[in-house]
Amino acid sequence: MGSPVHPVAPATQTTVMSRPSLGRRLPSVARARPRRGTGSSRLGPTTVMAVMADHWWWRPGWARGRRYVTWHLTFADLSEACAVAAAYRSVLAPFPGLDVVPDPWLHLTMQGVGFVDELPPDAPSRIAQSATERLRGTDPLDAWLAPAQVGTEGIFLPLDPYDGLQHIRLLVRSSTEDVLGGAPGDADTFWPHVSVAYSNRVGPAEAIGEAVAGVDFAGATATIRHVDLISLGRDAHLYEWVTLARIPLGPHG
């Protein structure tokens, strides 16, 4: 991941032509007409990697049992996103080189905070309080989930609108800076996506790309209504967390 928790972005890729449908259709709610927000889209075409890498190498600072505080958008309560993820899991689960992501752990990495053992004990609660105030005037956001792409280390759904998602991210980043005096990573480096599977080894990607392209999915809208401050772990080929605070978007309290 770009901060200690952000996945590696796609590297060298080969664009592929669309393939015939394999008859895997999503529920009509997940095939709704897109409702794009303002701002430039960062969505690209479906792509296939020649070779995938192991996502689960230990990034700097990480170790088994260590936890990292970070801001995520989470999707377990969004039926549209879960329906999309389930469709891709059904074709990706048979590949031993992939670890599919269950609904409770679907997420979009927003902004890192720091390792738990390096933060003041009251920092998460103070950051959450600041974020509550900063996000009060931000309305829920209709996000567009695009068809999956095959990246260097996983299969992911790009999200749009970039500007709307980045606006939320910069607000929680500012909340982190309010308390810590700074925040990890670069403010302008942001790759909005939701991973539906991670690669657990080095191996060819062609068959995986064909399976992904065979899912009959044209995109879906999901409404983002909250952003979560979490304590994240990655011990068992899965990103799991404890929610420290859930900040609603829009007027509250």
Salt bridges, closest charged atoms under 4 A:
ASP77 OD2 - HIS226 NE2 3.02
ASP99 OD2 - HIS237 ND1 3.00
ASP103 OD1 - ARG89 NH2 2.94
ASP117 OD1 - ARG66 NH2 2.80
GLU118 OE2 - ARG66 NH2 3.01
ASP122 OD1 - ARG126 NH1 3.75
GLU133 OE2 - ARG136 NH2 2.82
ASP142 OD2 - ARG35 NH1 3.08
GLU153 OE1 - HIS55 ND1 2.79
GLU153 OE1 - ARG59 NH2 2.72
ASP160 OD2 - ARG36 NH1 3.33
GLU177 OE2 - ARG173 NE 3.52
ASP178 OD2 - ARG134 NE 2.89
ASP216 OD2 - ARG25 NH1 2.67
ASP216 OD1 - ARG31 NH1 3.54
ASP228 OD1 - HIS226 ND1 3.08
ASP228 OD2 - ARG246 NH2 2.85
ASP235 OD2 - ARG67 NH2 3.01
